[in-house]
């Protein structure tokens, strides 16, 4: 009888540990999703800035070439 009680107690401990682990993993997953969303937004912003700079540089090159031929 005592052996059965100790096995049940151990099983309860393991279930409790699993629940704690699931909670921690859920929180970590939420944090990682938020971080991924932030980084995706930052990436989009950087790509837009890169495109603007590329357009500006192309404009400068065109103006410089027109100055050379003038």
Secondary structure, DSSP 8 states (H G I E B T S, - for coil): -HHHHHHHHHHHHHHHHHHHHHHHHHHHHHHHHHHHHHHHHHHHHHHHHHHHHHHHHHHHHHHHHHHHH-
